Structure formats: C-alpha cells, structure tokens
Amino acid sequence: MTRSILLDTHPMYAMEILKSETDISNISEIVEYFKVKIEENPEAAFITVVDHYAHTKQLNGEILDTILDAKNLIFCFGHTIKNIEILAFRPKSIAMIETQNSFILEFLETPRPEVNAWMQSWIKGLKR
C-alpha cells in the first residue's frame, strides 16, 4: 500500500491488486467483503455505495478508457464528536476502480492512525 499526496494537499493511500492475486472477480464482491469488515468493527457503520461510473456515464462525462467500473463505499467511523471540525473527516470513502487486469483501491488519510490501519488491513485482505 502506498501513501502519497493528492493535489499537493490530501494524504491518501492506494493499492493495486492484480486480478490474478485475488479471488474477487468484480467490485460488487469487494463491496460485500467491506460490508462484512464494517459490520465486524464496533466503531463502523455502513452508509451506502455510490456508483460513480454510472453517474459519470449518465452525465456524458469523461471516463478514462481503462476504467471498467468505479464505485465509492461510504461508511463512518466515529465514537466521539469532541469538536465541530472532526465532522469534516466523516464519513469515510473507499474508492474502488476496476480495470481489465486489476482493482485499484484508494482512501484519504484520516486523523486517527488506527482507522488508517484498519482500512489498510481490509484492503490488503483482498489479496490471496
């Protein structure tokens, strides 16, 4: 899993998993996998899935030709609201992109290291 800075400002994590490295065959299966992980975590709550690919296509927007599917899993971690600003970090999203040969998973860094570690672990768990 790599950490980088998106647009010179936003720390994010990303991992590409080759289809040959996983038993997962599509993004719908990844969504179901993450729903189980969210349910297992007492701090997490599933919210929804946004079909970003279908939305962009409906708008006749531009989609990179190597992208076959793109969805965002929306969920929330949060057992406290100690200040107003923390709400800007919630909810969380894991971006899931499918290409011909791989799945690319990305998320923006959170202020809680344990949350970043949980999401990294979930993503790494998709590999055989």
Backbone hydrogen bonds, N-H to C=O, Kabsch-Sander energy under -0.5 kcal/mol:
donor,donor_aa,acceptor,acceptor_aa,energy
2,T,14,A,-2.9
4,S,12,M,-2.6
6,L,4,S,-0.6
6,L,10,H,-3.3
8,D,5,I,-0.6
9,T,6,L,-2.0
10,H,6,L,-2.5
12,M,4,S,-2.8
13,Y,107,F,-2.9
14,A,2,T,-2.2
15,M,105,L,-2.1
17,I,15,M,-0.5
17,I,103,F,-3.3
18,L,16,E,-0.5
19,K,101,N,-3.0
21,E,18,L,-2.2
22,T,19,K,-1.0
30,I,26,N,-1.3
31,V,27,I,-2.7
32,E,28,S,-1.9
33,Y,29,E,-2.1
34,F,30,I,-2.6
35,K,31,V,-2.4
36,V,32,E,-1.6
37,K,33,Y,-1.9
38,I,34,F,-2.8
39,E,35,K,-2.4
40,E,36,V,-2.1
41,N,37,K,-0.8
41,N,38,I,-0.8
44,A,41,N,-1.6
45,A,76,C,-1.9
47,I,74,I,-2.4
48,T,74,I,-1.6
50,V,72,N,-2.9
51,D,49,V,-0.6
52,H,50,V,-1.6
53,Y,70,A,-2.5
55,H,51,D,-2.2
56,T,52,H,-2.5
57,K,53,Y,-2.6
58,Q,54,A,-2.6
59,L,55,H,-1.5
60,N,57,K,-1.8
61,G,56,T,-3.1
67,I,64,L,-2.1
68,L,66,T,-0.5
68,L,98,E,-3.5
69,D,98,E,-1.3
71,K,96,M,-2.5
72,N,50,V,-2.3
73,L,94,I,-2.3
74,I,48,T,-3.2
74,I,72,N,-0.6
75,F,92,K,-2.1
76,C,45,A,-2.3
78,G,43,E,-1.1
86,I,83,N,-0.5
87,L,84,I,-1.4
88,A,85,E,-1.7
89,F,86,I,-1.7
90,R,87,L,-1.5
92,K,75,F,-3.4
94,I,73,L,-1.8
95,A,93,S,-0.5
95,A,106,E,-2.9
96,M,71,K,-3.1
97,I,104,I,-2.6
98,E,69,D,-2.8
99,T,102,S,-3.0
103,F,17,I,-2.5
104,I,97,I,-2.7
105,L,15,M,-2.8
106,E,95,A,-1.9
107,F,13,Y,-2.0
109,E,11,P,-3.0
115,V,112,R,-0.8
116,N,112,R,-1.7
117,A,113,P,-2.3
118,W,114,E,-2.3
119,M,115,V,-2.5
120,Q,116,N,-2.4
121,S,117,A,-2.5
122,W,118,W,-2.5
123,I,119,M,-2.3
124,K,120,Q,-2.9
125,G,121,S,-1.9
126,L,123,I,-1.8
127,K,124,K,-1.6
128,R,21,E,-3.4
